[in-house]
Amino acid sequence: MNRAVPVLEVTSGAVALGGRPILRDIDLRVEPGEVVALLGANGSGKSTLVKAAVGLLPLSAGSVALFGEPLSSFRAWQRLGYVPQRSPMNQGIPSTVREVVSSGRLAHRKPFAPARAADRAAVDAALAAVGLTDRATHPVATLSGGQQQRVLMARTLAGGPELLVLDEPLAGVDLISQQAMATALAERARAGATVVVVLHELGPFESLIGRTVVLREGRIVYDGAPAALADLAHDHDVHCAPTDPVPRLPLPGPLGTEGRR
């Protein structure tokens, strides 16, 4: 049986910023339906890796492919959803929560075309998924930091992407918002979406994660089941030298089971 085309594949990837190497020799393959957490200490290269994977940072060596297509020629951006690190949304023209979330549907219709019933339904579902239905008409700038992060997630969910990439969605976010985002992400994962999420610790996402990839000093030092990393959330290290072979264990299914049945 042929292996499925990977949703995301980084081969011999490297990134240098200002002449300083940030990532080196990165080989990462994410299969359809997996939920993968990227872990590591601050400065280990986690966020740099996901930004390079979605084309926000250039590689200095190696290659990236999305859904089997080289990143340089990839155009099906509606299949990809990216949630950046939290940033205050209080600048520029005031926008409501619904307006921001609705922007996640733009890739699904022609330029300047009005929203269709399917677009409105997708926005409603995304708002409900993150628990912000009652805030739909509120200006985004009036929301808390955690609620604003939920708005960013809802905007991505509204597009119905097959691959969700999230960069530290829990950083500086209140517990209620963390749990709301974990619930929304679990629903998308159960529906078959592939998820790659940068985390400082697993937290409320722990039950979702089927595979953990740990970076240290710009290299992958562990790739395997989260059960083997019980202490990782506390010390963010797996005590492998950067030049050691990457430990690879049999991977569980996308939601922590032993594969789909």
Secondary structure, DSSP 8 states (H G I E B T S, - for coil): ------SEEEEEEEEEETTEEEEEEEEEEE-TT-EEEEE-STTSSHHHHHHHHTTSS--SEEEEEETTEEGGG---GGGEEEE-------SSS--BHHHHHHGGGGGGS-TT----HHHHHHHHHHHHHTT-GGGTTSBGGGS-HHHHHHHHHHHHHHT--SEEEEESTTTT--HHHHHHHHHHHHHHHHTT-EEEEE-SS-GGGGGG-SEEEEEETTEEEEEE-GGGGTTHHHH------TTS---B-----TTSSSS--
